[in-house]
Amino acid sequence: MKTWTGYKGWSKHQHFGLRKEWLDLWLERPIDWEKKGALGNRQVESLKVWLRTTGLVDRQGLETPLALVFRERGSSWLEGWQILWVNTVFSFPTARWYVSTFHHGKWKIKDLQHALQEILPHHSPRTVYNSLLELVGLLEKTPIGKDLGQGEVLREKGRTGRTVTRKGLHYPSWAAIKRALQLLKKETSSDLIPFDDSLLLPWKIFASDRQYVMGEIAMSGETKIENKAIRLLF
């Protein structure tokens, strides 16, 4: 695994997190959403990048099969949000760092900022803060944060600042688990995925029950467990 300073794009969404209502706008008006919505210019640019980050459009700007299913089922499709989270963790370094560093618990945003600044000493405090604004905004304004247990954002009464509480999603869907394995295969250039803590294994991505995930993998018929590794058959 490369060092954290080797990753790029810590802050690439104009300091905005993705919002569920933005996704609704894009799903409902795929042609003229930029003109018909109430988004400002920077918010428009932010959503364009988020669509790539979450895997709803590809690098050429074309809709992916995932986007087509979202358009059929709507933005309340929680299994789809699980897959969006997987895509985000693999393509957005701030989300990768978050799931790799923090399991279950509660943290003040300023403490997350301090922890991120420590591993990115050559990045400006503004860049680090903006990257966290993007992540926290995603958690706060979409089902990923509360409904999927990846980080409920709350402002504590009588105190300044906000907190993020990660409870985890104990039972992620097979579709989301498989997506994580697909991206691991691409990232490692191998169909044999070792139980290596440095990798983005599905239970780390969701802070989920490892035994449950292993059971889903073992029963899928699309994988084999071999000597502390997962053999992918797809």
N, C-alpha and C positions, 0 to 999 in steps of 0.2 A: 504493500500500500504506500502511495506517495505521501509525503508530509502535507500537512494542511496548507502550508504556504504555496504548495504546488498547484492548488486549485484556483480557478478563475471564476469570476461571475458571482462573487459573494453578494453584491448589491447590483441587480440588473433590472429591477422592476419599477424604477422611478420612485422608490421607497414605499410603494403601495403593496399591500397584500391583495391576493385575489379575493373577490367578494362574490357570494352566491348570487346576488342580484345582477352582477355583471355577467355572470355565466348565463343567467336566465335571458338577459338581453341578447346575448350572442346566439343562444339556441333558438330564440323566437324570431330574431331578425338577422339571419346570417349574411344577408346582402347589404343592408343599410344600417347596421347597428351603430356605426360610427357617427352617423348623422342624426339618427332618431333618438338616441339615448341622451342622457344628461351628463355624460362624462366629459371632463375637461381634456385638453390635448394630452397632458401627461398621463392621465388615467387611461386614455385610449391606447397610448403607447405601452403602458404597463400591461393592459389586458392582452395586447398582441404577444408580448413576451410570455405572459402566464399561459397562454394557449399552447405555446411550444413547450414550456417547462412541464406542464401537466400531461403532455402527450396527446392533446386534442387536435393539434395540427402538426404536420411534419416540418422539416427544415425548408421545404419549398412553399410552405403556407397552405398546403392542401389538408383537408380534413382527414383524420384517421378513422378507422373502423370504430374506435372507442367513441368518437364524437357522434357518429351516426346512431349508436345505441343510446347515448345520452339524449339525443334529440327525440328519440322515440319514447324514452322512459321519463325524461324530465330530470331536473336537478335535485329531486328528492331521492334519487336512486343511490342508496348508501353504498352498495357494493361497488358502484362506479367511483364513488369518492375514495374508497379504499385503493382502487387502481390508480387514481389521480395522485394519491399520496405516495404510492410506490414510485411512480414516475418522477414526482417532485424530489423525493429523497435522492434519487440517482442523478438528477440533472441540476439541482440547486445546492451548492456546497453548504450553505447555512443550514438547510434542513438535514443534510448528511451529517454534519457536525453535531447537530442537536440530538438526533436519534442515536448517534454513536457515543455520545458523552453522558446523556441524561436518560435514566430509565424511568422509574416511578418516583414521584416527588413533587414538591412545590418550590418554585423559585421566583424571586423578584426579577423583573426585567433588567434592572440595573446590575444584578449579580450575573445574569446571563451575558450582558454586555461586557462586564469585566472579564469573565471567563473566555469569551471570544477574542477580546483584545489581547489577552495573554498569548494565544496561539497564533495571532496575526500582528506581531509587534511592528511590522513595517506598513501596516494599513492605517490610514488616518482614523481617528475616533469617529468622524462623521460617516465614513464608509461602514465601519463596524455597526454603528447605531442604525444606519439606514437598512443594513442587511437584516438586523433584528426586527425593525419595523415591518419589513416585508414578510418575514416568517410569522411574527405575532399577528399581523393583520390577516394572514391566511388562516391561522388557527382560530382567530376571533370571529371572522366574518363568513366562515364556511362550516359545514358539518364535521370537518376534519378535527377541529379542536375539541368540542364537547361530545358530539355524537360518536366519534370514533376514538375518543379518549386520548388524543395525541397532545392535548394542551388546552385546557379550559382557561380562558383569560378573564380575570376578575379584578375589579378595583376594590380593595379592602376598605371597609367603613372606617372613617376617622384617620385614614392614612393616605399619604400621597403615593402615587405610582401604582402599577398593576403587578399582578402575580400570574404565573402560568403553572397550572397543575396538570401533570401527565399521569393518568391512571392506566393507560394502555388499552388496547383492544384485545381481549383475551382469545377471541375466536374469529380470526380473520377468515375470509372466504377462500376457497381453493383458487378461484380466479385471481385474487390478489397475491396469494402465495406463489402461484405459477408465474405471474408477471415478474415478481421479484427474482425468481430463479432464472427466467429468460434474460433479464438484464444482468444478472450475475454471470451467466454464460457469455454474454457479449463482452462484459467488462474484463473477465478473466481469460477469454478466448479458449475456454475449456468446457466440456460437458460433465466434468467431474468437479463438484464444488465441495471443498473441505470444510469441516467444522472449525473455521478460523475466525476468531473474534474480531479480526480486522476487517472482515467482509460484511457487507450489508445483508446478512441473513434475515429471513422473513420475521423471525421473532424479535430481532433488534429493531426492525423498521416499525413494528407495531407495539413494541413493549408488551408482547403477548406471552401466553403460556407456551413454553418451548415444547413440552410433551404433546400438547394438542397439535401444534404445527407439525411436529415430527410424525404424528399419527396420520394427519392429512396427507403428508408427503408419501408415507409408506403405503397408504391405501389407494393412492391416486391411480395406480397402474401406469403412470407416466414417468416414474422414477424408480431407482433402486438405492438402498442404503448399502454402501460398500466401505468397510474399514474406515469409519469416522469421516465419511464423505457421502455426498448425494450424487448419484449418477443420473443425469438427465437423459430421457429417452425421446425427447422432442426437439 
